[in-house]
Amino acid sequence: VGVVTGVLTFIVYPLIIAVPMPKIVTVTLAAAFGPLLTVACLGLYFFIAAYRKTVSLQVAAVFTVVAGSLLNAMLVVQMTLRDFWHSELAGAADAESAVFLETAYQAADKVQLGLDVSMDIYLTVGTILFAINMLRHPMLGRIIGSLGVVVGAALLGFNLATFPVPPAEGGSIDLGPLVGLWYLVVAIMMARSIRWLREQA
């Protein structure tokens, strides 16, 4: 289940960002993104825990579950704000009203930016802790673990450096897709290790 939801998370992410779709499809995929991430990270927890359980691994699971919840909240708030804004802007009586609505929207939009940064903080710390627990894992190992620590720490650093806006809007590199790619590689490695996992039962 963790492998399947992990792969689906990686597929849904670019679809939401880059592919124009009917509203109901976009809303459905966006609403599924956070829960998919949550289940995928829980699957990763059980996969790593089959070898060794640690406090840091448990914290990683908790943090990534929180990240999935914050991601869902951020996307729902973002879609709600934009939907209301387009509706109100379309009904603006004159140019002055349109300017007022645009200013109000820009102010309210900062709420979802704050949720985005909060989500990234929990996700990156969880990622780093997961990666640390991979270093000695027989099916994951030092290379993928070390890469996870690096990309997680880099994304966290960029988010704090450009706060309160996301790195992509603050003039820095957005490492979010790279972290997503790292999780995809982990999911593939998990899929190739199903036999090992069954042997641990």
PyMOL commands that set and color helices and strands:
alter all, ss='L'
color gray80, all
select helices_A, chain A and resi 2-18+23-49+55-90+95-134+141-162+167-169+176-191+194-200
alter helices_A, ss='H'
color red, helices_A
deselect
rebuild
show_as cartoon
